[in-house]
Amino acid sequence: NQARYKVYIIDEVHMLSKDASNALLKTLEEPPAHVIFVLATTEAHKLLPTILSRCQRFNFKRLSRADVAAKLSRICQAENIDIDPEGLQLIARSTTGSLRDAENLLEQLTTYYGSHIETPDVKAILGITGDWRIKELARQVINGDISAGINTINSVTGDGLDIKQFNRELVEYLRELLLIKTGSNSAIDLTADDLSELKSLADGATLSRVLRAVKLFGQLDFSF
C-alpha cells in the first residue's frame, strides 16, 4: 500500500477470452499512472493488435546450456548436492534453456537419489542412453560403412538398450552435424570438445549424405 506503483502480472495472457481482452484494452487505453501491467505470453500473435500496439515488447531468449549448468552448479553447492558436471550438462541439454524445468528436474533427482547423484542416475531419469555408439554409428553412416554400422546396431540391441531412444539420440546428433555442415554453428549449444568433434566429422561428409541420414533415421517406425 505504501509503494509508488502497483504491478499486475498476467501470465499466459493470450488465454484471455475475447470479452476479457476487450476489458483489458479499455484499461490499457487510459492506464492509471501508478499501475504497471506485465503481460507474459509465448504466443503474442494471439493477442489483439490493439493491445500489442499499446505495449512495449521484450522478447526473452532461452538460456544457453552453459548458463543453465552454471546456475545448477551454484544451487548444488548451496544445497550440498554432489553431482557430476556431466550430469548437470545432461540436465541442461534436456531442458533446452528452461531454468525452471532444469531446477524441477534437479529436485526430482534429489528426491529419488538423495544428495549424491551420479551421471547414470540422470540418464535413468531422462530416459536417455548416452551410449558412445551413437557417435560411432553416425560416423559409420556418414562414411558409408554399412557392415560396421550393422555390427554397431546389433551390439546395441544385444546389450538390451532401448532402440527407439537410441535412434532419437542418433537423429539429434545427426541434426547437430547438419547444422555444423551448413555453417549454422550459432544455432547449437555444445561444449568446445563436442563442437570440434562434429566439425571434424562434417569436414569429411557431403551435405546430401547428412541430409539423407537425418531424413531416413528420422522416419524410422519402431511400432512393431
N, C-alpha and C positions, 0 to 999 in steps of 0.2 A: 504493500500500500504506500510505502514511502519512496519507491523507486520513481525515476523520471519517466520511464517507459514501461508499457506492458507489451510483452512479446507473445504472440499466439503462433504456435507451430501446428500447421495442418499437414499431417503425413498422408501419403497416398492421396493427394488432393484430386487426382484425376478420377477417383471413385465417387466423388460427389454427384448427386443426381442433378438433373437439369435445373430444377427449381432451386436447389441449394446453391448451385453455381451462379444463378442469376441473383440470388440474395447476397452472395459474397461480392458479386460485381458491384452492386449498389453501394456496399461499404467501401470497396476499393476506389470507387469514383470520387468519394469525398472522405478519405480516411481521417480519423481523429489524429491530431498532431502528436499525441502521447502513445500511439499504438504502432507497433511494427508487426506485420504479418510475414511469416516464413512459410512458403508453400513448397512442400517437398514432394517430388514425384520422379519416377523413372520413365514416364510416358507423357511428356509435356505436350505432345501433339494432340492429346485427348482433351486438353483444356480449351475453354472458349478463347478465341483470338482476342476478344475484348479484355479478358483477364490477363493474357500474356502481354498485351500492349501496355498494361499498367504496372508491370513488374520489372525489376532488374533481374536478369537471368545469370545464374552462375552454374556452369557445368563442372561437376566433380568427376575426376578420373579415378579408376580403380588404383589401389596401391600396388607398387611393384612387389615382386616376390621377396626381394631383399628387405624392403621396408617391413613387410609383414613378419618375416622371420626374425628381424631385429627386435620388433616390438614383443613378439612371443618370448624371445630370449630374455628380455628385461622382466617380463612377467614371471618367467620361471625362476630367475634369480631372486626376485622379491618374495616368491611363494615357496622357495626351497624345493623346486621341482627339478629333478635330474633327467634330462632328455638329450639325446644325441643331436648335434647340428643337422645331421642328415634327416632326422625325424622332423625337425622344425621346417626344413626345406620342403619335405613332402606335404606337410600341412599347408604351408604357404602356397604350394603349387596347386593343391586340390581345391582350395577355396578361391582361386582366381581373383585375388585382390580384395576380397571382403574380409576386413579385420574382425568384424562381428562373428562371421562364420568360423574364422580361424580360432578365435578365443573360445567359442562354444565347443569346438572340436577338442581343443586342449582340455577344457573342463571335463568333457566326456571321457577322455583318456585317463585323467586322474581319477575319475570315478571307478573306472574298470581296473586300472593298474596301480593306483596309488601315486606316490611321489617319485618313483623310479620307472621311467618309461623308455623302452628300447625301440629301435627302429622297426623290428618285426611286429611290435605291438601296434605301431602307427599304421603299418601296411595292412594289418588284420582289420583294424577299424575302417580303413578307407576301402578295403576290398581290392587292393592292388597287388600285383605280383612283384613289380620292381625287378624282374628277373633280368640278368645280364644278357640272356639270349635274345632279348628284344633288339638290342643294338646289333648283335651278331646276325640275326635274321635279316634286319634291314640292310646290312652291308651285303649279305649274300643275294638279296633280291636286286639291289642296285647293280651288283656285279654280274648278275645273270647266272649265278652258280646254283643251278636247280638241285643237283644232287646234295650239296651241302645244306641247302635250305630245307629239303625234305628230312634230312637227318636231324636238323635242329628241331623241326616241328615234332618229329617222332620222340625226340628227347623230352620236349616239353610235356607232351601228352603222357609219356611214360612215367614222368615224375608226378603226375596227378594234378598239375596246375589247371586252373580254370581257363580253358582255351578261349572262351568269349572275352574274358577280361584281358588275357594276354594279347588278343587281337586288337582290342580297344587301345591298349597302350602302344602297340606297334603302329597303328594308324596315327596316333597322336605324334609319335616320333617321326613318322614319315611326313606329316604335315609341317612339323618344325623344319625338317630338311627341305621341304618345298619352299618355305618362306626364306630360308637361307639362300637357296638356289636362285630365287627371283630377286634377291637383294633387299628383302624386307626384314633385315636384322632387328630393326627397332620394334617390330611387332611382336617379338617373343622376349620372354624374360628368363634368361638362362645364366648359369654361372660361366665364368671365363673358360673353364675346362670343357664344359659341355658344348659351349659355342665353338671352341676350337675344334672339337671332335666332329661336330656337324659340318663345319666348313671344310674340313679335310675330306669327308665323305662326299660333300656336294661338289667338290672340285673334280672328282672322278666320275660324276654322274651326268647324264643328259637330262634336260628338263622334261622331255617327253617320257622318259623312263620313270622319273619320280612321279609325274602326274598319273601315269598308268598304274603305278604301285598304290598310290593313295586311293585311286578310284576302285581298283579291284579288291583290295583288302577292306575298304570301307563298305563295300556292297556284300560282303560275305554274310550268309544267313546260317546261324547255328541252331535254328529252331527245328531240330530233327531228333 
